[in-house]
Amino acid sequence: MREARLWAAVLVLALVYPLATLAGGAPRFPSRDDCVRPATADGDIDAVFGYFVSETEGREMLDRALAVGFQGTELTWNGCGRVRVAVGGIPTLEVGHEFVEQARSAVFEVTLEQAG
């Protein structure tokens, strides 16, 4: 009898847990746009040179940025499966906008994003 109750408890948990987990809908994975957070406040801002589907494409942008003097530019994979080329550690939006203007004069389309 005791064994039957244990199996009943296991069966209930095996059915209830998935139903409770999925009650809010199916799991949602982030889209590529979900990984882009435009900078709206001072503090820990990244200047992003672009997103790329391959490391080879990203490396080309990285090399171009470094060649014209944008030191500190790095290539990283983001959580949405793309390669991101960016300079981090920009303290304020004002400094970020100055960086964007500098980049535009060197023919780069840079955007500002909140880091993290």
C-alpha angles and dihedrals in degrees: 000000000000091000090053090054091050091051090047090052091049091048092050092049091047090055101034098048096058092043092050091046094051095041090099092052134270118321112276120219119206118262120225089259091054089066092059114081113179114223111256102158140036119269135068100008126171125211104217120205092188152296123261137187094223136040089232092061091045092049090055090056091044091052091048092050094047092046092061094045108269093142117190093038110145139188118224138161112244126213092262098063100262134114113244124202112198150138113234136199101055104159104204142019089243092057088043093054090050089052091050091052091050090050093048090054086056090049098256124133101218126179129197120235136177108251121235 
